């Protein structure tokens, strides 16, 4: 069974989002960074499909548009993937505060 480009992109995107949220503890920052990395990976993938033949018009218009469109499309899923990480960290913090308060 061979993965298509779309399936491979989804798997790589999810891995990037999970790793980013696991490493960076700030929810908003991790979501924005993951969206940017996935958008950049999408642009590099498109360049690979076209054998890296980039014209000046591509560099001036299409590549920035591809990056912005990818960022807009990939940031909301990144925030959804990061919700369990945020809730886990918040619960862990609240439990630690309750334990510290009960010790006094």
BELTA-V612736 format. One record per helix or strand of 3 or more residues. SS is the DSSP state (H for helix, E for strand). FROM is the first residue (numbers start at 1). TO is the last residue. If there is no record, write none. Layout:
BEGIN
SS/FROM/TO
SS/FROM/TO
END
This chain:
BEGIN
H/5/23
H/27/49
H/56/103
END
